[in-house]
């Protein structure tokens, strides 16, 4: 599709400028554009993960896969003065060179990113995303649906750990830490638990 658009623009430009349009040009020009399109698509899906390319600062760090870690809320119950114990959380990062989507799974809710990016800032790798959290029906009486944002710093090359904070429109916040990763993508909390079970430990 990209090749057709580029070729059409090229030949329309020649026609308006009064240049002679040679049909033979079409074969070579469209072929070059298609090849460039295939290379770009291959880079976006796979090539950027190649270890030699990962050393380049212009290539986004590879964070794809399912991460296991903890979610620690800073919320304090005003009635008891007690906080909430940290929860096990799984972060599913589906990533290409030019895009990223993030899903966080706990035993009570699911968060899906609405906007995200992976970047290198001052030599550090970072994952930023906005999300919509949808709690399970059984906990909606105490945890309503909400929006939030997350900033995670990646450590190691390749990335071995993610650590950062989240904020919500309920005026709550907390910390997230992830230190285990599997290359597969989990669809839900149960599938994520199975990925990290002893039978699946590398």
Buried (B, 14 or more C-beta within 10 A) or exposed (E): EEBEEBBEEBBEEBEEEEEEEEEEEEEEBBEEBBEEBEEBEEBEEEBBBEEEBBEEEEBBBBBBBBBBBBBBBEEEEEEEEEEBEBBBBBBBBBBBBEEBBBBBBBEBBBBBBEEBEBEBEEEEBBBBBEBEBBBEEEEEEEBEEBBBBBBBBBEEEEBEBBBBBBBBEBEBBBBBBBBBBBEBBBEEBEBBBEBBEEEEEE
